[in-house]
């Protein structure tokens, strides 16, 4: 493949990653394998670091679109984002100490439970309930931010989908409000990851910036489509993504 077609192929994967991330999360599951194929001699840390640049651009692009049209509960989101940032950085520092195989098995079974629950609850995420976020809810947000942030720092795939599910199940958001909130928390986790990857030199800057542009465009398109088609579309897309995640992780765990 010549350099022009190679660049176009990576731009396509960056666009798709941004699009998927803007709606249901999980864009890294598209882009990370593409980067591993494109740069087989690079370390996994460099692949993850370059992916974080694209993910941050996409999350920022979609977040800007969402916050213009969605009311954000900042009293809940800001402590959650801070917690997620701190623990994502700690997770990145702990990468070499955590057995990833154990985490993969745990995530695999959690994804199955999420898919079953979402499929069985037809009205899940279809109605947005406005509730007062008191001390209990804020503490829950901090705890969830810490857990998802640490997971994102250590491993990463599916963190946006977990956030989406938690905002719907625990805080009674509809899919649109949940996606908007998840993007903001993900911005915190991606920034924390880059605080680790940039000083350690694990970024392919030319590729990262190139992909960040295509990812931001994909996120812009995904955000517009999410508003146009609404929560029912996102629910279906979310289930499709969960099935894809389960299939891919199951293959890697049991057949690879």
N, C-alpha and C positions, 0 to 999 in steps of 0.2 A: 504493500500500500504506500503510495507516494505521500509526501508531507501535506499536500493540500487535502487529499481525501482523509488522511489521518486526523487532521485538525477539524475537518467537518464532522467526522464521526464522534470525536470527543465533545464538540460543541453540541451535537445532538443529544448525547448522554447527559451533558450538563443541563440542557433545556428540560429534558424529561425529569431529571432529579429535582430541579426547581419546581416544576409543575406538580409533581407528586407531593413534595414537601409542603407546598402551599395549601394542599387540600387535606391530606390525611397523615403526613409525615412519612418517613421511610425512604427519602430520596437517596440516602447513603447506600442503600442496598442496590441501587442502580449504578451509582457512580463509582463506588469503591472497586467492584469487580472490573469495571472498564479501565480504571487507572492501573489496577494490578496487571491487566493484560497489556496495557500500553507501555508500562514501565516495569518489566519483570525483574530488573536488576536493582530497583529501589527497595529500601526497607519498608516494612509495614507501617512504621511510624511516619515516614515521609508520605506514604499514600494517605494515611489518616489525616496528617497535617494539611496536605493539599486539598483534601475533601472538605476540611473544616472551613477553608477560605470560601469555597463554593457554597457550602451550607449556610454560612453567615450572610453572604450576599443574598441568597434566596430567601432566608428567614426575614431579613431586614426589608426586602422588597415587598413580601407578602404582608408583613406586620404593618407597614405604612398604609397599605390598601385597606386592611381590616380596621385599624384604629380610627380611620376617617368615617367609618359607617357603623362601628360597633362600640357600645359603651363598655369600657374596660374597668373592672373593679380593682383599682390600683391599690387599695388598702390590703387586698389579698395578694395581688400579683407582685408587688415590690418586695415583700419579705420572702416570697417563694422564689423570686428571681435571685435574690441575694444568697439564699441558702443553696440554690442550684449552682450558682457560680462558684461558691467556696468549695462545695463537695465535688464538683466536676474537676476543679483543679487538683484536689486531693486524689481523685480517682486517676487522673492522668499521671500523677507522681507514683501511684501504686500499681501501674500497669504490670510491671515485672513481678510483683508479689502475689497477684491474684491468679489462681488457676482458671483460665478462661473456659476450659471444658465444663467445669461445674456450673459456671454462669450460663453457658449455652444451653445446657439441659434445663435449668430453671426457667430461662426465658422461653424456651420451646414449649414447655407445658403451660406457662402463663398465657402465651399467645393462643393456645388451644382453648383455654378457659374463656379468654376474652371473646374469641370468635363465637363460641357456643352461646355465651350470655348475650352478645349483641344480636345474634341471629334470632334467639328465642324471644327477646324483648323488642317487638316490632315498633313500639313507640319511643324507644330509647333515643334520646338526643333530638327528638322532633319538636319538643316544647321547651322554651327557655323560662325557668322560674327565677324571678328576682327575689333573692333572699338577703338578709342582713349578715354581713360577714363579721362576726364577733371574735373574741379571743380563741374560742375552740376551733373555728374554721381557719383562722390565721395560723394557729399551731399546726393543724393538719397540712396546710399549704407548705409550711416550712419543712415538715417531715417528708412530705412527698417530693418537694424540691431537692432535699438532701439525697433521698434514695435514687431518684431519676438522674440527678446531677452526677452522683458517684458512678452510676451505671454508664452514663454517657461518657464520662472521662475514661473509664476502664475499657469499655467495649463499644457501646454506641448504637448499633443497629436497632431500630424500632423505638428509640426513646421518645420521639414525637408522638408515636401511636399510643404508647403507654400514658403520656400526658393527656392526650385527647380523651382517652377512655376514663381517666381519673376525674377530669373536669366535668365530664358528663355524669358519671355514676355518683361521685361524692358531692359535687357542688351544683348539680341539677342544671347545668348549662345545656343549650342545644348545640348541635354540631358546629354552627357558625361561630358562636361565642367561644366554644371549646377550642376550635382551631386557632382563633385569634389569640387566646390566652397561651396556648401551647407554643405558638411562634415566639412570643415574648420571652417565655422561660427558656426556650431553645437558644435564643440570642445570647442569653447569659451563659449557658453551658458551652456554646461554640466559642465565645470570647475567652472563657476560662481555658478551654483546650488550646487555643492559639497562644495564650500566655505561657503555655508549656512548650508548644511545638516551635514557635518563632525563635526564642532564645537558643533552643537546642539545634536549630538549623534544619528542621524537618519540614521544609516547605519548598515546592517547586514553583517559584514565584511567577514565571512567565505563564506556565500552564494554569496555575491557580487563578491568576487575574483573568486570563482568557475564559476559563470555565465560570468564574464568578459572574461575568457579563452575561453569558448564555443562561446561567442558573437564575439570575435576577429576572431576565426576560421570561423564562419559564414560570417563575413564581408569580409574576405580574399576570400572565395569562391564566394561571390556575386560580388565583384569587378572584379575578373577574368572573370566571366560569362558576366558581363556588357560590358567589352572590347571585348569579343569574339562575342557577339550577337549584340552589337551596340545600337544606339539611338532608332531604331524602337522597339526593345525588351523593352527598358526602358519605352518608351511611352505607350505601351500596359500594362506593369506591373503597371505603374503610374495610368492609368485609372482604372485598377482592384482594386488597393489600394483605390482610391477615392470612388469607389462604395462601397467597404467594410466599409470605414470610415463613409460614408453617412448612410449606413444601420445600422451600430452599434450605431452611435450617434442618429439617428432618433428613433431607438427602445428605447434607454434610455430616450430620451426627451418626447416621446409621448405615449409609451406603458408600461413603467416600473413604 
